[in-house]
Amino acid sequence: MVTRREWLQIAAGAGAAMMLKGCGNIADGATPAVEAATGGLPTAAPGELILRAVPSSGELLPAVGLGGANTFSETAGAEDFSAIGEVLRALVDGGGKVFDTAAGYGASEEVSGRVAAEAGIADRMWWATKVNVAGRGGTPADPAAVREQLERSFSRLRIPKIDLIQVHNMGDPPTQLGILAEYKAAGRIRYTGITTTSEDQYGQLESVMREYPIDFIGIDYAVDNRGAEERILPLALERGIGVLVYLPFGRSRMWARIGSRPVPEWAAEFDASTWAQFMLKFVLAHQAVTVATPGTSDAAHMLDNLGGGMGRLPTPEHVRRMIEVVEALPGA
């Protein structure tokens, strides 16, 4: 089985494209993913990341960031901290800034906060984290415990204001979103939201998107996991809600399915030279998506991912072909 590291070696020397062009016009009979790939998406200067606007504010964010789930070890030693520092520096030096973590991601908050502070790059990052103290099965969240977890996140990240805090995994939205609204009103956080990576919770998520004044959702979306494009992503466009995409590589299952196959030659038409860029550009072809946040603990992978946010994006016809390629892979 070819790993992603081996893939980067195979693709060595292939540079990220330097020009961004529009996505083209919508074709008749388009699929939901194709219908969302519209012309007029924001452009970028050569070598820079595509920027997407936060719907509620107009703030521009680089369209590829970094996810902290399963990335940073709770027992990180000196070598681990050095490697993590390299990843975070690769993110910001490459033009990215969005880092998404959670209080429930082990030591991710503590390690990233410490490393960024020691590297002097904390103020160059856009910090997103999550809160959830609600129990499983709809158990209500204790307000005191919510506030305690929030304060712990501030302490771990070592910053006075957090850009985005979302309720993790749909936990007790009335209580936890209410407290986040208090923190936002007090100027301690800039944006609020809610997340899920479970299709079983999409119905509940839709209700929250309609009933609460949130700025963001976090959702799973990938070329082999397109359920969110049926109702969630169109609703985000309708309601003016930003979207952070989690698991754009399909919980890593895509790497096993790809095996040793080369990236299709026609992927060069939208400036994808690696499979990571292929998958990220599929995600970014949907106009509802604000930022894709793939996880990695490897600086070379981070740079490869950033390449997925540069150059041209797939046209509607490309999107159709991308889906066909993935559906033809083994292990669907």
N, C-alpha and C positions, 0 to 999 in steps of 0.2 A: 504494500500500500504506500502510495506516495504521500508524504506529509506536506504541510504547507511550507516548512523550511526547505524541503527538497524542491518544491515548486519555485521558490524564490531563486534557488540556484539555477534551475532550468531557465528561468526567465531573466537571469542576470544580464544586465546591459540594456534591457528594454526600459526606456525612459517614460516618465509620465508626460502626457500631452500637455501642451502649453496654451491652447486656445479653447475657449468655451463658445459654443454656438447654441442657438435655440433648438427646441426639440422637434419642430415641424408641426404640421397640421394634423388634426384628428381624421382618421380614415373611417369610412362607413363600416358599420358592423363591428366596431372595436370592442375588445374585452374590457372589463372594468379597469384593469391596470393600464391598458392602452388609452382609454378615454381620459385618464388623469394625466397623461403625459402631454402637456400642452406647450405651444410655443410661448415665447416671451418670458421664460424663466430667467432669473437674475444671471448676469454675466460676470466674469472675473477677468482681471488683468492677467497676462501671461505668467504662468508659474504660481499663481495664487489660487486659493481655494474658492470654490463657489460659495457665495453668501446667501443665506435665506433669512427672511424677516420673521421675527416673532410677531404673530398676528395682533396681539393685544397692545404692543408698544411700538412696533416698527424697528426695534433693535435688530441689527444684522449679526448673524452668527455663522461661522464657518460650518459647512454642511456635513463634515465628518469630524467626529470627536473620538472619545475613548470611554469604554465601559469598564467599571471596576469590579464586576461580579467575577468571582473565582480567579482573580488576577493577582492579588497581593496576599502573601502568606501570613498567617497569624504568628508564625515563628520566624519571621524574616531575620536573617543574619546580615552581616556587613555586605556580603556579595549580593544578596537579594536587594538590599536598599540601593546599592550602586546600580543594579539593573533597572530597578523601578525608576530611579532618577533619570536614567537614559531614556526610558519610555516617555516620561513626562516632558523631558527636554525635547525629545523628537516631536512630540505633539505640538508644543508651543513654538519651537524653532521652525517647524514646518508650516506654520500658519494656523494651526488648530488652537482651540482653547477650551472646548466643552469637555468636562470630565464628569461622568455620571457614576455615583456610588450609592451606598445605602447603609443605614445603621446596622442592618442585618447581614451585611457582607463581611462578616468576620472582622479582620483588622484593616479592611480597605480604607475606611475613613482615617484611622489613626496613622497608618503608614503613609498614605498619600499626603495628608496634611503635614506630617513631619518632613517628608522628603521635599515637598514643594517649598516649604519654609526654608529649609537648609540650602536648597538650590537657588533661592531668591527668585522663584518664578510664580509664587502663589498669586500675586496680583496680575499675572498674565493669563490666568486660567478663569474659566467660567464654571463655577461649582454647582453641581446638582446632587442632591442626596434625597433620601427617603425616610419616612417615619412610619412605624406601625407597631402598636402594642396591643392591638385587638387580637383576641384568641380565635382559633379556628371555629368554623361553624357559626359565624355571626356573633360571637361573644363581644359585647361592647368594650370599647377602650376606656381605661381609667384616665380622666383628664390630667391628673397629677403625673401619671406615668408617661403620658404623651409629652408633657412639658419637660420632664426629666430627660427623656430620650433626645428631645430637640436641643436642650442645653448641652448634652454630652456631644452631639454632633458639632456644635459650635466650638467646643473645647478641643475635640479631636482634629477638626480641620484647621483650627488656629486662625480663623478669620472672623471679623466682627459682623459681616453681613454675608448671607448665602444667597446666591442668585436664584436657585430654584429648590424648593422642597416639595416632594410629592408624597401622597399617601400610598404606601406600598401594598400591592396585591389587594386593592379594594377594601382594605380594613376599615370598617365602621366609618364611612364617609361623613355622616352628620357631625360626629364628635371631632374627628381628626382634621377634616377640612375646616371646621369652625375655628379650631385653635390655630391652624395655619393662617387663616384670615386675620386673626388677632395679631400674629407676628408680622404679617405683611403690613397691616395698618400701622404698626409701631415702627416700621422701617427696618426691621431686622432681616427680612427676606424680600426678594424682589418679585418672585413669581411663585404661584402655587399650582399643584396638579395632582394627578392620580394615575396609578399604573396597574397593568395586568399583563401577563404573558400566557394567560389561559383563556382559550376560546369559550370555555364554560362561563366565564365572567363577562363576556362581551355585552350581554343584555343589560347587566347591572351597570357596566361602564357607560353605555348609551344613556341610561337614565341620569347618571351623574353629569354627563356632558350637557344634558338639556336643563338640568335643575340647578347647577352650581356655577358661579362665575369663575371658573378655573382658567388658567393661562396655558397649561400643557397637559397632554397625556403622554404616558410611556407605553408602548405597545410592541408586540412581536410582529415582525413582517420580514419576509424574505422571498426570493424567487420561487422557492419550493413551499412557501407557507403564506398564501395570499388571502387568507380569510378576512383579514382586517380591511381589505379594499372593498368588501361588499357593502358594509354599512359604517364602520368606524371611521375610516379615512374620509369618506364623503361628508360625514357629520362634522368632522373636525374642520373641514373647509367651510361648511355652512355656518358653524358656530364661531368661527374665528379662533380656533384653539391650536396651539403649536403641537407638534408631534416629535417626540424622541423615539427613534426606532431601535429596539433591542433585538438581539439575535439575528442580525442580517445575514449571517452565514448558516442559518437554520440549526442552531444549537450545535454547530460544528459537524453535523451529519453530512453536509455537502462535501466536505473534504474526502470522506470515505467513498462517497458516490462518484466523485470526479476521478479518483484513482490517478492514472498516469496520462489521462487525456489532455491534449493541448487545448489552450484557449482557442475558440473558433477564430479563424483568420479575419472574418468580417467584424469581430469585436474592435478591431483597429479603427473602424469607421466611427466609433464613439470613444476612441482613445483608451480602451481597456487592454492592457498588456498582460495582466495576471487574472486569475480567477477571482481573487479578492476584489479587484477593481470591477470586474464583470458583475459580481453580486451586489456591490455597493451602488454601482451606477443603475442597476435595476431599481433598487430602493429609491434612489434620488430622482428617478424619472417620474415619480408620483409627486405632484405639486403640493400635496398636503404635508409631505415630510419636511420637517425643519432641519433636523440633525440625525444622522445615523451614528450610533455609538457602539461599534464592535469592540470587544475586549481583546487585549493582548498583553503579554508581559515581555514582549520582544521588540526592541527599538526598530529593527529592520521591518518587522511586520507593521509597526505603527506608520512608518514612512510609506510602505506599500498601500496601507489603507488610505492615507491622505491622498495618494494618487487617484483613488476612486472618486475624490471630490474635485478633481481638476479636469480640464478638457471638455470635450463635447459630451452630452448626455444622449442616451438612446432615443431614437425616434419611435413612434408607435409601431412601425414595422419591425424595428429591432426588438422591441419588447415582446412582440409575438414570437419572434424567432428564439429569443432567450428562453421563454417559457417552453417552447417545443424542445429545445436542447436539453433542458433540465428534466422535463417529463420523460425523455427517452433514456435517461441514465438508469443504471440498475439500482435496485433498492428503494424504489419510489414508495 
